[in-house]
Amino acid sequence: MNVTDVIAQNVRAVRERKKLTLDGAAELTGVSRSMLAQIEKGEVNPTIAVVWKIANGYKVSFTSLVEPRNEGVSVLRCRTPLEADEGRYLSYPAFSFNEAKLFETYRIVIQPEGRMEAQPHLRGTEEYVTVFQGTVEIGVDGETYHLETGDSIRFQGDVPHVYANGGGTPAQLSMLIYYNPA
């Protein structure tokens, strides 16, 4: 199953579980009713920013919307990444959030000149990022941090933050998002 179909099923399932109409969901998420309907039908592949708006509006994790529901051992073969910045920022979901673990992980590839402005996550959320290749600048609440291969950073994800690759080669990152229950 491709990521568009998975998102369609999960967005609809969460909306129905919360007993929301499309109009109510649009009001809660800030995503238009027509866009939500297209997403739920699998007619569009939403951007990362749109999926984050839905996740934040529904108060669920990002990966709960982009990963298939499986019990036990599961292998995710994400060949179709979620894109931002016209394909210069690629997000490959790795391990999805669940209530017992309170985290989710991603593999991120940022092409040269790629950029992603992330919406603040739920209150208390922390991000842990390690650079495995290239260089990136991560802006957190107005302050910029330059990271190179091998560097890691931890920051509060409930504030505006930005990922950018101003270098000449692709950057590869590992990202863990921890949802603090406090």
DATA-V841361 format. One record per residue. N is the residue number from 1. RES is the residue in three letters. PHI is phi in radians with two decimals (* if undefined). OMEGA is omega in degrees with one decimal (none if undefined). BURIAL is b if it has 9 or more other C-alpha atoms within 8 Angstrom, else e. Layout:
((N RES PHI OMEGA BURIAL) (N RES PHI OMEGA BURIAL))
This chain:
((1 MET * -179.1 e) (2 ASN -1.46 -173.5 e) (3 VAL -1.10 178.8 b) (4 THR -1.10 178.9 b) (5 ASP -1.17 178.4 b) (6 VAL -1.09 178.7 b) (7 ILE -1.05 179.8 b) (8 ALA -0.98 -179.0 b) (9 GLN -1.10 -175.8 b) (10 ASN -1.23 179.6 b) (11 VAL -1.09 179.0 b) (12 ARG -1.13 -178.5 b) (13 ALA -1.08 179.3 e) (14 VAL -1.14 179.6 b) (15 ARG -1.05 -179.5 b) (16 GLU -1.18 178.4 b) (17 ARG -1.09 179.2 e) (18 LYS -1.51 178.0 e) (19 LYS 0.99 -180.0 e) (20 LEU -1.83 167.4 b) (21 THR -1.37 175.3 e) (22 LEU -1.09 177.9 b) (23 ASP -1.13 178.3 e) (24 GLY -1.12 178.5 e) (25 ALA -1.15 179.0 b) (26 ALA -1.10 179.5 b) (27 GLU -1.13 -177.5 b) (28 LEU -1.23 -172.9 e) (29 THR -1.72 -174.3 b) (30 GLY 1.41 175.8 b) (31 VAL -1.78 -175.2 b) (32 SER -1.04 178.6 e) (33 ARG -1.00 -177.8 b) (34 SER -1.15 177.9 e) (35 MET -1.14 178.0 e) (36 LEU -1.05 179.0 b) (37 ALA -1.09 178.7 b) (38 GLN -1.12 178.4 b) (39 ILE -1.11 -178.1 b) (40 GLU -1.13 177.7 b) (41 LYS -1.51 -178.9 e) (42 GLY 1.31 -177.4 b) (43 GLU -1.48 179.8 e) (44 VAL -2.35 172.6 e) (45 ASN -1.76 -174.4 e) (46 PRO -1.16 176.5 e) (47 THR -1.25 176.6 b) (48 ILE -1.02 -178.2 b) (49 ALA -1.06 -180.0 b) (50 VAL -1.18 179.0 b) (51 VAL -1.10 177.3 b) (52 TRP -1.11 178.7 b) (53 LYS -1.06 178.8 b) (54 ILE -1.15 -179.6 b) (55 ALA -1.04 -179.8 b) (56 ASN -1.14 178.9 b) (57 GLY -1.12 179.3 b) (58 TYR -1.45 -177.3 b) (59 LYS 1.03 175.3 e) (60 VAL -2.27 179.1 e) (61 SER -1.31 177.5 b) (62 PHE -1.03 -176.0 b) (63 THR -1.20 176.2 b) (64 SER -1.14 177.7 b) (65 LEU -1.70 -173.1 b) (66 VAL -1.95 -179.4 b) (67 GLU -2.01 177.5 b) (68 PRO -1.15 178.4 e) (69 ARG -1.42 178.2 e) (70 ASN -2.44 174.4 e) (71 GLU -1.92 177.9 e) (72 GLY 1.27 -179.6 e) (73 VAL -1.35 175.8 e) (74 SER -2.44 176.8 e) (75 VAL -2.07 178.8 e) (76 LEU -1.78 177.9 e) (77 ARG -1.96 -176.6 e) (78 CYS -1.49 179.1 b) (79 ARG -1.58 178.8 e) (80 THR -1.92 -178.3 e) (81 PRO -1.32 168.3 b) (82 LEU -1.44 -173.3 b) (83 GLU -2.06 169.7 b) (84 ALA -2.50 176.7 b) (85 ASP 0.90 177.0 b) (86 GLU 0.94 177.2 e) (87 GLY 1.50 179.3 e) (88 ARG -1.47 175.9 b) (89 TYR -2.15 -177.0 b) (90 LEU -2.10 -179.6 b) (91 SER -2.08 178.4 b) (92 TYR -1.91 177.7 b) (93 PRO -1.04 180.0 b) (94 ALA -1.95 179.1 b) (95 PHE -2.01 -174.6 e) (96 SER -1.49 177.4 b) (97 PHE -1.16 164.0 b) (98 ASN -2.54 -172.9 e) (99 GLU -1.03 -178.1 e) (100 ALA -1.37 -174.0 e) (101 LYS -1.81 174.5 e) (102 LEU 1.12 176.8 b) (103 PHE -2.51 172.3 b) (104 GLU -2.53 -178.1 b) (105 THR -2.26 -178.6 b) (106 TYR -2.49 165.0 b) (107 ARG -1.85 -176.4 b) (108 ILE -2.04 173.0 b) (109 VAL -2.15 177.8 b) (110 ILE -2.04 178.7 b) (111 GLN -1.28 176.0 b) (112 PRO -0.91 -177.5 b) (113 GLU 1.21 177.3 b) (114 GLY -1.32 -175.1 b) (115 ARG -2.69 175.8 b) (116 MET -2.42 174.4 b) (117 GLU -1.69 -174.7 e) (118 ALA -1.55 173.7 b) (119 GLN -1.26 173.8 b) (120 PRO -1.04 178.4 b) (121 HIS -1.49 178.3 b) (122 LEU -1.04 -178.5 b) (123 ARG -0.94 178.2 e) (124 GLY 1.56 -178.7 b) (125 THR -1.21 176.4 b) (126 GLU -2.10 174.8 b) (127 GLU -2.05 176.8 b) (128 TYR -2.17 -175.3 b) (129 VAL -2.21 174.1 b) (130 THR -2.16 178.7 b) (131 VAL -1.63 179.2 b) (132 PHE -1.75 178.6 b) (133 GLN -2.72 174.8 b) (134 GLY 1.50 178.6 b) (135 THR -2.30 177.6 b) (136 VAL -2.48 169.5 b) (137 GLU -2.03 178.8 b) (138 ILE -2.03 178.1 b) (139 GLY -1.72 -179.4 b) (140 VAL -2.21 176.7 b) (141 ASP 0.88 175.5 e) (142 GLY 1.64 178.5 e) (143 GLU -1.87 -176.3 e) (144 THR -1.89 179.4 e) (145 TYR -2.13 179.7 e) (146 HIS -1.64 179.3 e) (147 LEU -2.12 178.1 b) (148 GLU -2.07 179.2 b) (149 THR -0.84 179.3 b) (150 GLY 1.64 179.8 e) (151 ASP -1.39 176.1 b) (152 SER -2.32 178.1 b) (153 ILE -2.52 172.9 e) (154 ARG -2.18 178.5 e) (155 PHE -2.71 176.1 e) (156 GLN -1.25 -178.4 b) (157 GLY -1.56 -178.3 b) (158 ASP -1.63 175.7 b) (159 VAL -2.23 177.2 b) (160 PRO -1.02 178.3 b) (161 HIS -2.58 -173.0 b) (162 VAL -2.36 173.4 b) (163 TYR -2.04 -179.3 b) (164 ALA -2.53 175.4 b) (165 ASN -2.04 177.2 b) (166 GLY -1.63 -178.4 b) (167 GLY -1.45 -176.7 b) (168 GLY -1.71 179.8 e) (169 THR -2.22 177.8 e) (170 PRO -1.06 175.5 b) (171 ALA -1.86 176.8 b) (172 GLN -2.10 -175.5 b) (173 LEU -2.22 167.2 b) (174 SER -1.97 -178.6 b) (175 MET -2.23 172.4 b) (176 LEU -2.04 176.6 b) (177 ILE -1.97 -178.6 b) (178 TYR -1.86 179.5 b) (179 TYR -1.72 -178.1 b) (180 ASN -1.19 -177.3 e) (181 PRO -1.28 -177.0 e) (182 ALA -1.25 none e))
